[in-house]
Amino acid sequence: MKSMVTLIRKELLEAFRKHRLLIMVTIFSLIGLMSTIGTKYLGQILKQLLPSGYVLKVREASEIEAYFQFFKNVSQIGLIVLIIITAGLMADELEKKTIVNVLSKGVKREYIIVSKFISSLLVWMISYIISIVIFEYYTGLFWGNEIPLSTIIYSNLLVFSYGVLIISINIFLGIMFKNKIITIVICSIFSLIQMFIAIFPEIYKLLPISLLSQCVYIIEGKINIEGTVITFLITLTLILFLLVTSMRLFKRKEIEQ
């Protein structure tokens, strides 16, 4: 257990030194800020820029609309940044053979996988919490915080869980291919394929990526929490499966000195 804690501390320190934590916190802070400010003032700005007499239909600024923008920005910007940031977790270590130094000290290979996962999970969690705190603060200033806290927590948990899935996918792909670019490409393709399956609604609603739209429907009151539980559990199961598979794969993998 002591070696595990040491590894996690080492990974967090590396995330700080390589500016991964700084990049994540900065991007997600901006997402939290711009989602509310953009919702509040975008319509007014566009009306000022357009010619007089031009009628512009803009959705009314509200707390729900701000959440719509927030989740969209997290999905389209935040998760892409997360993919890029975590793509090198194992790929870089194996490609550059820096993992050899750790293994030479007798550290269990499973500990390396778990420490990579937990440290990345913490970076993702810190960034997301900062983002939602900023978002909630400005949303409260502009419209008041009228959406129930339980609804807010659960809808954000759905988005957060998809980010955790991305981390576990990138760890697995990094071990498989030992290449950061390939890891980014395949992880992105995984999300794109799920999007294309949207033409089959009954299948799509069970896919992890559907959580990124279900969170909006929960905020809007179009679906209840019970309607997302199966997909949420499928996502958690997939995360666990990828982690266990990654540990077994890494344990059997031959690493050149």
C-alpha positions in Angstrom: 0.0 0.0 0.0 2.9 2.3 0.8 4.3 1.8 -2.7 0.9 2.6 -4.2 0.6 5.9 -2.3 4.2 6.7 -3.4 3.3 6.0 -7.1 0.1 8.1 -6.9 2.1 11.0 -5.4 4.7 10.6 -8.1 2.0 10.7 -10.9 0.3 13.8 -9.4 3.7 15.5 -9.2 4.4 14.7 -12.8 0.9 16.0 -13.8 1.9 19.2 -12.1 5.4 19.5 -13.6 4.2 18.7 -17.1 1.4 21.2 -16.8 -1.3 18.7 -17.3 -3.1 19.8 -14.2 -2.7 23.5 -15.1 -4.1 22.9 -18.6 -7.1 21.0 -17.4 -7.9 23.5 -14.6 -7.5 26.4 -17.0 -9.7 24.9 -19.8 -12.4 23.8 -17.4 -12.4 27.1 -15.5 -13.0 28.9 -18.8 -15.7 26.5 -19.7 -17.5 27.2 -16.4 -17.1 30.9 -16.9 -17.9 31.2 -20.6 -21.0 28.9 -20.4 -22.8 31.3 -18.2 -21.5 34.6 -19.6 -22.1 33.3 -23.1 -25.6 32.3 -22.3 -26.4 35.7 -20.6 -24.9 38.1 -23.2 -24.5 36.3 -26.5 -28.0 37.2 -27.7 -27.4 40.9 -26.9 -24.0 40.9 -28.6 -25.4 39.3 -31.8 -28.2 41.8 -31.9 -25.7 44.7 -31.7 -23.6 43.2 -34.5 -26.5 42.4 -36.9 -28.1 45.1 -39.3 -31.0 47.0 -37.9 -34.3 45.4 -38.7 -32.8 41.9 -38.8 -34.8 39.5 -36.6 -32.7 37.1 -34.7 -34.3 34.1 -32.9 -32.3 33.3 -29.8 -33.3 30.9 -27.0 -34.1 32.8 -23.8 -31.2 33.0 -21.4 -32.0 30.9 -18.3 -30.4 28.5 -15.9 -31.5 25.6 -18.0 -30.1 27.1 -21.2 -26.8 27.8 -19.3 -26.6 24.2 -18.4 -27.2 23.2 -22.0 -24.3 25.4 -23.0 -22.1 24.0 -20.2 -22.7 20.4 -21.1 -22.1 21.1 -24.8 -18.8 22.9 -24.0 -17.7 20.1 -21.8 -18.5 17.5 -24.5 -17.1 19.4 -27.4 -14.0 21.0 -25.8 -13.4 19.6 -22.3 -13.5 15.9 -23.2 -11.3 16.4 -26.3 -8.7 18.1 -24.0 -9.1 15.1 -21.6 -8.4 12.6 -24.4 -5.3 14.5 -25.5 -4.0 15.0 -21.9 -4.5 11.3 -20.9 -3.4 9.7 -24.2 0.2 9.5 -23.1 -0.4 7.9 -19.6 0.9 4.5 -20.7 1.8 5.2 -24.4 4.6 7.6 -23.6 6.0 5.5 -20.8 6.2 2.4 -23.0 7.3 4.2 -26.2 10.1 6.1 -24.4 10.8 3.1 -22.1 10.8 5.3 -19.0 8.6 2.6 -17.3 11.7 0.4 -17.1 13.0 2.6 -14.3 9.9 2.0 -12.2 9.8 -1.7 -12.9 13.4 -2.2 -12.0 12.6 -1.2 -8.4 10.3 -4.2 -8.0 7.0 -2.3 -8.2 4.0 -4.5 -9.1 2.7 -3.8 -12.6 -0.9 -3.7 -11.3 0.1 -0.8 -9.0 1.4 1.2 -11.9 -2.0 0.9 -13.7 -4.0 1.7 -10.6 -1.8 4.7 -9.8 -2.0 6.1 -13.3 -5.8 5.7 -13.2 -6.3 7.2 -9.7 -4.0 10.2 -10.3 -5.7 11.0 -13.7 -9.1 10.6 -12.0 -8.0 13.1 -9.4 -6.9 15.6 -12.0 -10.2 15.1 -13.9 -12.2 15.5 -10.7 -10.4 18.6 -9.5 -10.8 20.3 -12.9 -14.4 19.4 -13.2 -15.3 20.5 -9.7 -13.6 23.8 -10.2 -15.5 24.2 -13.5 -18.9 23.4 -11.9 -18.3 25.7 -8.9 -17.5 28.6 -11.2 -20.5 27.8 -13.3 -22.9 27.5 -10.4 -21.6 30.8 -8.9 -22.3 32.9 -12.0 -25.5 31.0 -12.7 -26.7 31.9 -9.2 -25.8 35.6 -9.8 -27.7 35.8 -13.1 -30.7 33.5 -12.6 -30.6 32.0 -9.1 -29.9 28.4 -8.4 -33.4 26.9 -8.8 -32.6 23.5 -10.1 -32.6 20.9 -7.3 -29.1 20.0 -6.0 -29.7 16.3 -6.4 -30.5 16.8 -10.1 -27.4 18.9 -10.6 -25.2 16.4 -8.8 -26.5 13.4 -10.7 -26.5 15.0 -14.2 -22.9 16.1 -13.7 -22.0 12.6 -12.4 -23.1 11.2 -15.7 -20.7 13.5 -17.6 -17.9 12.9 -15.1 -18.3 9.1 -15.5 -17.8 9.4 -19.3 -14.6 11.2 -18.6 -13.5 8.4 -16.3 -14.3 6.0 -19.2 -12.0 8.0 -21.5 -9.1 7.7 -19.0 -9.6 3.9 -18.7 -9.8 3.6 -22.5 -6.6 5.6 -23.0 -4.7 3.5 -20.4 -5.8 0.3 -22.2 -5.0 1.6 -25.7 -1.6 3.0 -24.5 -0.6 -0.5 -23.4 -1.9 -2.1 -26.6 -0.2 0.2 -29.1 2.5 2.1 -27.2 1.8 5.2 -29.3 0.1 8.4 -28.2 -1.3 9.4 -31.6 -2.8 6.0 -32.2 -4.4 6.2 -28.8 -5.9 9.6 -29.5 -7.3 8.5 -32.9 -8.8 5.2 -31.7 -10.3 6.8 -28.6 -11.9 9.5 -30.8 -13.2 6.9 -33.2 -14.8 5.1 -30.3 -16.8 8.2 -29.5 -17.6 8.9 -33.2 -18.9 5.4 -33.8 -21.3 5.8 -30.8 -22.6 9.1 -32.3 -23.4 7.4 -35.6 -25.3 4.7 -33.7 -27.7 7.5 -32.7 -29.8 6.6 -35.7 -30.9 3.5 -33.7 -32.4 5.2 -30.5 -33.0 2.0 -28.6 -29.4 1.0 -28.9 -27.9 4.5 -28.5 -29.6 5.1 -25.2 -27.6 2.2 -23.7 -24.2 3.5 -25.0 -22.0 5.5 -22.6 -21.9 8.5 -24.9 -25.7 8.9 -24.5 -25.0 10.1 -21.0 -23.7 13.4 -22.5 -27.2 14.1 -23.8 -29.2 12.4 -21.0 -27.6 14.9 -18.5 -29.3 17.7 -20.4 -32.7 15.9 -20.4 -32.5 15.4 -16.7 -31.9 19.1 -16.1 -34.8 20.0 -18.4 -37.0 17.5 -16.7 -37.6 15.5 -19.9 -36.4 12.2 -18.3 -36.0 11.1 -14.7 -32.9 9.7 -13.0 -34.2 6.1 -13.2 -34.2 6.3 -17.0 -30.4 6.6 -17.0 -29.4 4.1 -14.4 -28.8 1.2 -16.8 -26.6 3.2 -19.1 -24.7 4.6 -16.1 -24.1 1.0 -14.7 -23.0 -0.2 -18.2 -20.4 2.7 -18.2 -19.1 1.8 -14.8 -18.9 -1.9 -15.8 -17.0 -1.0 -18.9 -14.5 1.1 -16.9 -13.9 -1.8 -14.5 -13.5 -4.2 -17.4 -10.9 -2.0 -19.1 -8.9 -1.6 -15.9 -8.8 -5.3 -15.2 -8.0 -6.1 -18.8 -5.3 -3.4 -18.8 -3.7 -4.9 -15.7 -3.7 -8.4 -17.1 -2.4 -7.2 -20.5 0.4 -5.1 -18.9 1.4 -8.0 -16.6 2.0 -10.3 -19.6 3.6 -7.6 -21.8 7.3 -7.9 -22.6 9.1 -4.6 -22.2 12.4 -4.1 -23.9 15.2 -2.6 -21.9 
